[in-house]
């Protein structure tokens, strides 16, 4: 585990934040139920990233993060099964007493073993980071890995397509209402769509 400040989790009590103080990789032994023939087998998998959050007494797996690692999910009220790109079942979850939460029967393995099944989550790619940070510029994105603890280096694509969000933000305002004033000389009356903002932008402009 690598200690550091990896953000926080908000709870029902807005003043009782739970902080993520470390991140690392965990090996788990778990059961897999194949939905095709309902056979059960046991395997060992590697999960990353796993965050240490003092104050949480249960171990949680994020469906969203598992899907980011190119797994697909097949689920019903009786349970869920994650499949890899070849269609093989790699993780199973069963409903618990509360019904809305599904449980993976696991046991943490303390000793390293060769060739475990990898359920490693992929790092967000360039497009994902660009959108999640409000269509941030490439110049600003280059500072992320050097100034945020634990952030991976971003791989910038050699050829980028036109970003819909960026193009939308650069559109002009709606047409101005008709003006009864007229000018008989050049530049005597100018219409402008410039807008001054109350806060400075990243490039120190208003």
C-alpha positions as protocol buffer text, in pm:
chain_id: "A"
residue {
  index: 1
  type: UNK
  ca { x: 0 y: 0 z: 0 }
}
residue {
  index: 2
  type: UNK
  ca { x: 116 y: 352 z: -80 }
}
residue {
  index: 3
  type: UNK
  ca { x: 13 y: 610 z: 178 }
}
residue {
  index: 4
  type: UNK
  ca { x: -107 y: 953 z: 73 }
}
residue {
  index: 5
  type: UNK
  ca { x: -408 y: 1178 z: 33 }
}
residue {
  index: 6
  type: UNK
  ca { x: -638 y: 1020 z: -227 }
}
residue {
  index: 7
  type: UNK
  ca { x: -953 y: 1218 z: -162 }
}
residue {
  index: 8
  type: UNK
  ca { x: -1250 y: 1160 z: 63 }
}
residue {
  index: 9
  type: UNK
  ca { x: -1596 y: 1001 z: 76 }
}
residue {
  index: 10
  type: UNK
  ca { x: -1898 y: 1203 z: 181 }
}
residue {
  index: 11
  type: UNK
  ca { x: -2139 y: 1046 z: 430 }
}
residue {
  index: 12
  type: UNK
  ca { x: -2492 y: 1130 z: 544 }
}
residue {
  index: 13
  type: UNK
  ca { x: -2327 y: 1356 z: 801 }
}
residue {
  index: 14
  type: UNK
  ca { x: -2166 y: 1632 z: 594 }
}
residue {
  index: 15
  type: UNK
  ca { x: -1917 y: 1697 z: 874 }
}
residue {
  index: 16
  type: UNK
  ca { x: -1804 y: 1333 z: 900 }
}
residue {
  index: 17
  type: UNK
  ca { x: -1589 y: 1279 z: 590 }
}
residue {
  index: 18
  type: UNK
  ca { x: -1405 y: 950 z: 539 }
}
residue {
  index: 19
  type: UNK
  ca { x: -1057 y: 996 z: 395 }
}
residue {
  index: 20
  type: UNK
  ca { x: -875 y: 760 z: 158 }
}
residue {
  index: 21
  type: UNK
  ca { x: -529 y: 738 z: 314 }
}
residue {
  index: 22
  type: UNK
  ca { x: -360 y: 466 z: 107 }
}
residue {
  index: 23
  type: UNK
  ca { x: -389 y: 279 z: -223 }
}
residue {
  index: 24
  type: UNK
  ca { x: -258 y: -59 z: -330 }
}
residue {
  index: 25
  type: UNK
  ca { x: -321 y: -399 z: -489 }
}
residue {
  index: 26
  type: UNK
  ca { x: -510 y: -684 z: -323 }
}
residue {
  index: 27
  type: UNK
  ca { x: -523 y: -1054 z: -408 }
}
residue {
  index: 28
  type: UNK
  ca { x: -858 y: -1221 z: -334 }
}
residue {
  index: 29
  type: UNK
  ca { x: -971 y: -1582 z: -347 }
}
residue {
  index: 30
  type: UNK
  ca { x: -1333 y: -1597 z: -457 }
}
residue {
  index: 31
  type: UNK
  ca { x: -1605 y: -1818 z: -599 }
}
residue {
  index: 32
  type: UNK
  ca { x: -1723 y: -1789 z: -958 }
}
residue {
  index: 33
  type: UNK
  ca { x: -2063 y: -1924 z: -1058 }
}
residue {
  index: 34
  type: UNK
  ca { x: -2088 y: -1984 z: -1431 }
}
residue {
  index: 35
  type: UNK
  ca { x: -2438 y: -1873 z: -1538 }
}
residue {
  index: 36
  type: UNK
  ca { x: -2433 y: -2113 z: -1834 }
}
residue {
  index: 37
  type: UNK
  ca { x: -2419 y: -2438 z: -1639 }
}
residue {
  index: 38
  type: UNK
  ca { x: -2435 y: -2309 z: -1275 }
}
residue {
  index: 39
  type: UNK
  ca { x: -2103 y: -2477 z: -1192 }
}
residue {
  index: 40
  type: UNK
  ca { x: -1891 y: -2323 z: -915 }
}
residue {
  index: 41
  type: UNK
  ca { x: -1515 y: -2285 z: -911 }
}
residue {
  index: 42
  type: UNK
  ca { x: -1264 y: -2099 z: -696 }
}
residue {
  index: 43
  type: UNK
  ca { x: -995 y: -1870 z: -834 }
}
residue {
  index: 44
  type: UNK
  ca { x: -755 y: -1598 z: -720 }
}
residue {
  index: 45
  type: UNK
  ca { x: -775 y: -1250 z: -871 }
}
residue {
  index: 46
  type: UNK
  ca { x: -575 y: -929 z: -847 }
}
residue {
  index: 47
  type: UNK
  ca { x: -764 y: -603 z: -788 }
}
residue {
  index: 48
  type: UNK
  ca { x: -624 y: -250 z: -831 }
}
residue {
  index: 49
  type: UNK
  ca { x: -674 y: 20 z: -719 }
}
residue {
  index: 50
  type: UNK
  ca { x: -788 y: -67 z: -366 }
}
residue {
  index: 51
  type: UNK
  ca { x: -822 y: 228 z: -126 }
}
residue {
  index: 52
  type: UNK
  ca { x: -780 y: 216 z: 250 }
}
residue {
  index: 53
  type: UNK
  ca { x: -1056 y: 418 z: 419 }
}
residue {
  index: 54
  type: UNK
  ca { x: -1045 y: 419 z: 802 }
}
residue {
  index: 55
  type: UNK
  ca { x: -1398 y: 411 z: 938 }
}
residue {
  index: 56
  type: UNK
  ca { x: -1544 y: 171 z: 680 }
}
residue {
  index: 57
  type: UNK
  ca { x: -1595 y: -178 z: 824 }
}
residue {
  index: 58
  type: UNK
  ca { x: -1690 y: -352 z: 496 }
}
residue {
  index: 59
  type: UNK
  ca { x: -1500 y: -411 z: 172 }
}
residue {
  index: 60
  type: UNK
  ca { x: -1669 y: -261 z: -135 }
}
residue {
  index: 61
  type: UNK
  ca { x: -1617 y: -334 z: -504 }
}
residue {
  index: 62
  type: UNK
  ca { x: -1717 y: -72 z: -759 }
}
residue {
  index: 63
  type: UNK
  ca { x: -1916 y: -201 z: -1055 }
}
residue {
  index: 64
  type: UNK
  ca { x: -1814 y: 107 z: -1254 }
}
residue {
  index: 65
  type: UNK
  ca { x: -1444 y: 46 z: -1200 }
}
residue {
  index: 66
  type: UNK
  ca { x: -1476 y: -321 z: -1296 }
}
residue {
  index: 67
  type: UNK
  ca { x: -1648 y: -220 z: -1619 }
}
residue {
  index: 68
  type: UNK
  ca { x: -1360 y: 21 z: -1690 }
}
residue {
  index: 69
  type: UNK
  ca { x: -1128 y: -279 z: -1698 }
}
residue {
  index: 70
  type: UNK
  ca { x: -1316 y: -403 z: -2008 }
}
residue {
  index: 71
  type: UNK
  ca { x: -1536 y: -649 z: -1819 }
}
residue {
  index: 72
  type: UNK
  ca { x: -1902 y: -691 z: -1907 }
}
residue {
  index: 73
  type: UNK
  ca { x: -2180 y: -768 z: -1661 }
}
residue {
  index: 74
  type: UNK
  ca { x: -2478 y: -1003 z: -1673 }
}
residue {
  index: 75
  type: UNK
  ca { x: -2712 y: -962 z: -1380 }
}
residue {
  index: 76
  type: UNK
  ca { x: -3054 y: -1049 z: -1241 }
}
residue {
  index: 77
  type: UNK
  ca { x: -3221 y: -1024 z: -902 }
}
residue {
  index: 78
  type: UNK
  ca { x: -3052 y: -1358 z: -820 }
}
residue {
  index: 79
  type: UNK
  ca { x: -2698 y: -1228 z: -873 }
}
residue {
  index: 80
  type: UNK
  ca { x: -2446 y: -1078 z: -1115 }
}
residue {
  index: 81
  type: UNK
  ca { x: -2160 y: -1223 z: -1317 }
}
residue {
  index: 82
  type: UNK
  ca { x: -1871 y: -1032 z: -1474 }
}
residue {
  index: 83
  type: UNK
  ca { x: -1720 y: -1164 z: -1797 }
}
residue {
  index: 84
  type: UNK
  ca { x: -1387 y: -1090 z: -1963 }
}
residue {
  index: 85
  type: UNK
  ca { x: -1347 y: -1004 z: -2333 }
}
residue {
  index: 86
  type: UNK
  ca { x: -1353 y: -1375 z: -2429 }
}
residue {
  index: 87
  type: UNK
  ca { x: -1684 y: -1430 z: -2250 }
}
residue {
  index: 88
  type: UNK
  ca { x: -1547 y: -1628 z: -1955 }
}
residue {
  index: 89
  type: UNK
  ca { x: -1693 y: -1563 z: -1611 }
}
residue {
  index: 90
  type: UNK
  ca { x: -1432 y: -1400 z: -1383 }
}
residue {
  index: 91
  type: UNK
  ca { x: -1633 y: -1266 z: -1087 }
}
residue {
  index: 92
  type: UNK
  ca { x: -1971 y: -1350 z: -931 }
}
residue {
  index: 93
  type: UNK
  ca { x: -2187 y: -1168 z: -680 }
}
residue {
  index: 94
  type: UNK
  ca { x: -2491 y: -1295 z: -489 }
}
residue {
  index: 95
  type: UNK
  ca { x: -2772 y: -1102 z: -316 }
}
residue {
  index: 96
  type: UNK
  ca { x: -2747 y: -1056 z: 59 }
}
residue {
  index: 97
  type: UNK
  ca { x: -3008 y: -1009 z: 330 }
}
residue {
  index: 98
  type: UNK
  ca { x: -3068 y: -644 z: 233 }
}
residue {
  index: 99
  type: UNK
  ca { x: -3141 y: -733 z: -128 }
}
residue {
  index: 100
  type: UNK
  ca { x: -3013 y: -413 z: -290 }
}
residue {
  index: 101
  type: UNK
  ca { x: -2646 y: -496 z: -224 }
}
residue {
  index: 102
  type: UNK
  ca { x: -2479 y: -800 z: -379 }
}
residue {
  index: 103
  type: UNK
  ca { x: -2191 y: -982 z: -212 }
}
residue {
  index: 104
  type: UNK
  ca { x: -1876 y: -1143 z: -353 }
}
residue {
  index: 105
  type: UNK
  ca { x: -1759 y: -1431 z: -134 }
}
residue {
  index: 106
  type: UNK
  ca { x: -1390 y: -1358 z: -92 }
}
residue {
  index: 107
  type: UNK
  ca { x: -1086 y: -1423 z: 120 }
}
residue {
  index: 108
  type: UNK
  ca { x: -786 y: -1188 z: 104 }
}
residue {
  index: 109
  type: UNK
  ca { x: -461 y: -1366 z: 11 }
}
residue {
  index: 110
  type: UNK
  ca { x: -158 y: -1232 z: 197 }
}
residue {
  index: 111
  type: UNK
  ca { x: 110 y: -1412 z: -5 }
}
residue {
  index: 112
  type: UNK
  ca { x: 182 y: -1333 z: -369 }
}
residue {
  index: 113
  type: UNK
  ca { x: 108 y: -1603 z: -624 }
}
residue {
  index: 114
  type: UNK
  ca { x: 206 y: -1631 z: -992 }
}
residue {
  index: 115
  type: UNK
  ca { x: -37 y: -1530 z: -1269 }
}
residue {
  index: 116
  type: UNK
  ca { x: -354 y: -1432 z: -1082 }
}
residue {
  index: 117
  type: UNK
  ca { x: -658 y: -1322 z: -1283 }
}
residue {
  index: 118
  type: UNK
  ca { x: -624 y: -946 z: -1327 }
}
residue {
  index: 119
  type: UNK
  ca { x: -926 y: -728 z: -1251 }
}
residue {
  index: 120
  type: UNK
  ca { x: -712 y: -416 z: -1274 }
}
residue {
  index: 121
  type: UNK
  ca { x: -901 y: -99 z: -1358 }
}
residue {
  index: 122
  type: UNK
  ca { x: -765 y: 96 z: -1651 }
}
residue {
  index: 123
  type: UNK
  ca { x: -653 y: 452 z: -1593 }
}
residue {
  index: 124
  type: UNK
  ca { x: -892 y: 709 z: -1743 }
}
residue {
  index: 125
  type: UNK
  ca { x: -782 y: 794 z: -2095 }
}
residue {
  index: 126
  type: UNK
  ca { x: -722 y: 1140 z: -2241 }
}
residue {
  index: 127
  type: UNK
  ca { x: -1081 y: 1189 z: -2357 }
}
residue {
  index: 128
  type: UNK
  ca { x: -1229 y: 1089 z: -2020 }
}
residue {
  index: 129
  type: UNK
  ca { x: -1001 y: 1323 z: -1821 }
}
residue {
  index: 130
  type: UNK
  ca { x: -1062 y: 1606 z: -2068 }
}
residue {
  index: 131
  type: UNK
  ca { x: -1440 y: 1578 z: -2025 }
}
residue {
  index: 132
  type: UNK
  ca { x: -1445 y: 1517 z: -1649 }
}
residue {
  index: 133
  type: UNK
  ca { x: -1234 y: 1825 z: -1580 }
}
residue {
  index: 134
  type: UNK
  ca { x: -1465 y: 2055 z: -1773 }
}
residue {
  index: 135
  type: UNK
  ca { x: -1294 y: 2031 z: -2116 }
}
residue {
  index: 136
  type: UNK
  ca { x: -961 y: 2140 z: -1975 }
}
residue {
  index: 137
  type: UNK
  ca { x: -686 y: 2244 z: -2219 }
}
residue {
  index: 138
  type: UNK
  ca { x: -390 y: 2021 z: -2307 }
}
residue {
  index: 139
  type: UNK
  ca { x: -155 y: 2275 z: -2153 }
}
residue {
  index: 140
  type: UNK
  ca { x: -329 y: 2248 z: -1816 }
}
residue {
  index: 141
  type: UNK
  ca { x: -354 y: 1867 z: -1838 }
}
residue {
  index: 142
  type: UNK
  ca { x: 24 y: 1838 z: -1869 }
}
residue {
  index: 143
  type: UNK
  ca { x: 59 y: 1967 z: -1512 }
}
residue {
  index: 144
  type: UNK
  ca { x: -170 y: 1703 z: -1357 }
}
residue {
  index: 145
  type: UNK
  ca { x: 76 y: 1415 z: -1316 }
}
residue {
  index: 146
  type: UNK
  ca { x: 346 y: 1643 z: -1168 }
}
residue {
  index: 147
  type: UNK
  ca { x: 121 y: 1823 z: -920 }
}
residue {
  index: 148
  type: UNK
  ca { x: -131 y: 1561 z: -803 }
}
residue {
  index: 149
  type: UNK
  ca { x: -6 y: 1282 z: -580 }
}
residue {
  index: 150
  type: UNK
  ca { x: -76 y: 938 z: -725 }
}
residue {
  index: 151
  type: UNK
  ca { x: -185 y: 1068 z: -1067 }
}
residue {
  index: 152
  type: UNK
  ca { x: -58 y: 869 z: -1364 }
}
residue {
  index: 153
  type: UNK
  ca { x: 104 y: 1033 z: -1664 }
}
residue {
  index: 154
  type: UNK
  ca { x: -155 y: 1118 z: -1929 }
}
residue {
  index: 155
  type: UNK
  ca { x: -98 y: 982 z: -2278 }
}
residue {
  index: 156
  type: UNK
  ca { x: -186 y: 1252 z: -2534 }
}
residue {
  index: 157
  type: UNK
  ca { x: -309 y: 1123 z: -2872 }
}
residue {
  index: 158
  type: UNK
  ca { x: -118 y: 1221 z: -3184 }
}
residue {
  index: 159
  type: UNK
  ca { x: -439 y: 1290 z: -3372 }
}
residue {
  index: 160
  type: UNK
  ca { x: -752 y: 1420 z: -3200 }
}
residue {
  index: 161
  type: UNK
  ca { x: -1106 y: 1453 z: -3329 }
}
residue {
  index: 162
  type: UNK
  ca { x: -1313 y: 1767 z: -3284 }
}
residue {
  index: 163
  type: UNK
  ca { x: -1440 y: 1779 z: -2924 }
}
residue {
  index: 164
  type: UNK
  ca { x: -1816 y: 1841 z: -2918 }
}
residue {
  index: 165
  type: UNK
  ca { x: -1804 y: 2012 z: -2576 }
}
residue {
  index: 166
  type: UNK
  ca { x: -1521 y: 2246 z: -2676 }
}
residue {
  index: 167
  type: UNK
  ca { x: -1693 y: 2334 z: -3004 }
}
residue {
  index: 168
  type: UNK
  ca { x: -2020 y: 2405 z: -2821 }
}
residue {
  index: 169
  type: UNK
  ca { x: -1846 y: 2634 z: -2573 }
}
residue {
  index: 170
  type: UNK
  ca { x: -1694 y: 2837 z: -2857 }
}
residue {
  index: 171
  type: UNK
  ca { x: -2028 y: 2907 z: -3025 }
}
residue {
  index: 172
  type: UNK
  ca { x: -2142 y: 3270 z: -3043 }
}
residue {
  index: 173
  type: UNK
  ca { x: -2427 y: 3404 z: -2836 }
}
residue {
  index: 174
  type: UNK
  ca { x: -2776 y: 3437 z: -2979 }
}
residue {
  index: 175
  type: UNK
  ca { x: -2834 y: 3721 z: -3223 }
}
residue {
  index: 176
  type: UNK
  ca { x: -2868 y: 4064 z: -3067 }
}
residue {
  index: 177
  type: UNK
  ca { x: -3213 y: 4227 z: -3074 }
}
residue {
  index: 178
  type: UNK
  ca { x: -3282 y: 4480 z: -3345 }
}
residue {
  index: 179
  type: UNK
  ca { x: -3138 y: 4823 z: -3281 }
}
residue {
  index: 180
  type: UNK
  ca { x: -3305 y: 5138 z: -3412 }
}
residue {
  index: 181
  type: UNK
  ca { x: -2973 y: 5325 z: -3413 }
}
residue {
  index: 182
  type: UNK
  ca { x: -2786 y: 5358 z: -3741 }
}
residue {
  index: 183
  type: UNK
  ca { x: -2450 y: 5500 z: -3840 }
}
residue {
  index: 184
  type: UNK
  ca { x: -2351 y: 5680 z: -4156 }
}
residue {
  index: 185
  type: UNK
  ca { x: -1978 y: 5630 z: -4110 }
}
residue {
  index: 186
  type: UNK
  ca { x: -1752 y: 5326 z: -4089 }
}
residue {
  index: 187
  type: UNK
  ca { x: -1725 y: 5176 z: -3740 }
}
residue {
  index: 188
  type: UNK
  ca { x: -1966 y: 5434 z: -3609 }
}
residue {
  index: 189
  type: UNK
  ca { x: -2176 y: 5161 z: -3446 }
}
residue {
  index: 190
  type: UNK
  ca { x: -2024 y: 4828 z: -3345 }
}
residue {
  index: 191
  type: UNK
  ca { x: -2202 y: 4515 z: -3219 }
}
residue {
  index: 192
  type: UNK
  ca { x: -1988 y: 4289 z: -3002 }
}
residue {
  index: 193
  type: UNK
  ca { x: -2052 y: 3960 z: -2826 }
}
residue {
  index: 194
  type: UNK
  ca { x: -1766 y: 3998 z: -2577 }
}
residue {
  index: 195
  type: UNK
  ca { x: -1856 y: 3891 z: -2225 }
}
residue {
  index: 196
  type: UNK
  ca { x: -1661 y: 3977 z: -1911 }
}
residue {
  index: 197
  type: UNK
  ca { x: -1659 y: 3708 z: -1642 }
}
residue {
  index: 198
  type: UNK
  ca { x: -1633 y: 3773 z: -1271 }
}
residue {
  index: 199
  type: UNK
  ca { x: -1340 y: 3531 z: -1223 }
}
residue {
  index: 200
  type: UNK
  ca { x: -1008 y: 3494 z: -1402 }
}
residue {
  index: 201
  type: UNK
  ca { x: -964 y: 3200 z: -1637 }
}
residue {
  index: 202
  type: UNK
  ca { x: -667 y: 2960 z: -1631 }
}
residue {
  index: 203
  type: UNK
  ca { x: -486 y: 3198 z: -1871 }
}
residue {
  index: 204
  type: UNK
  ca { x: -566 y: 3498 z: -1646 }
}
residue {
  index: 205
  type: UNK
  ca { x: -830 y: 3645 z: -1875 }
}
residue {
  index: 206
  type: UNK
  ca { x: -1181 y: 3765 z: -1789 }
}
